[in-house]
Amino acid sequence: MNETPAAYVTRILSFVGDRDPLMILSSTAPRLRALIAGRSREELSRTPEPSRWSALQILTHLADCEVVAGWRLRSIIAANAVPLQPFDQNAWAETFRYGDSDPLESLQLFEANRVANLSLLRRVDPALYANFGMHAERGKETVVHLLRLYAGHDLNHLTQLEGLLRPPLA
């Protein structure tokens, strides 16, 4: 999907609506675990078409994104107005061979980082949620904004995973 950074942000935030982003972020790991429970590597590796990601690739992407989120949140909270580097998700998927990753390792990486990130957010002074970073493509992003963006990102990919792992119609 080719879209501008602004269009991406609008689309991703639309998944959140009025919901509490921290509740969404807290519920993602158990939802992921339930979605992949009992699935074979073959099921997780299927793609709807060659240019689309498999469930395995999405899961590995989510794990990497949580590492990035942890770095960004820590950077912003510790140093207001810090620069934020974008990354090319497709380059990461290819370079890091997402299709060859272990789904349980990706889930464990996601879970460990998500727990650590939520713990950090509970520990710091909530006034620091107003701190921001300057994303090279999207501009000024506060912690509050990023939490909504990360929650929408989760919901977007959970919807994709549900579609990919839905049993085929007979």
C-alpha positions, 0 to 999 in steps of 0.5 A: 500500500502506497500512502503518504505518512499523513494518510498512514497516520489517519488510517491507523488512528481510525482503528482506535476511535475512542478506545483507551490505547493502553487497554488495546496495547495490553490486550494484543499479546494474548490475542496474538497468542490465541490466534497462532495457537495450534497453527502449523508453520505452513498455515502461518506461512501462507500468503494471499498473494506473493506481494502480501505478508504471511501471518508469520511475517506480520508476527515478526514485524510486530515483534520488531516494531515493539523493539522500535517502540521501546526505543522511541518511547524511552528516547522521548521520555528521557530527552524531549524533542529527540529526533526519531528515525523511520525504518523501511518495514519491507527492507527489514522483512527482506533483510531479516528474513521474516519468512524464516523466523520462528513464530514462537520466538517472534511472539516471545520477543513481542510479549517481552518488549510489550510487557517492558514498555507497558511497565515503563509507561506505568512507572514514569511521571504521566506529565512526560507523556507530553514529551515528543520526538521529531519523526523524520517523515511524520513530524512531531509525535508525543508519547500520547500520540505514539500510544494511539498510533501503536494501538492502531497498528496492533488493531490493523495487524490483528485484523489482517491476521484474523483474515489470514488465519480464517478457515477457507470457505468450503 
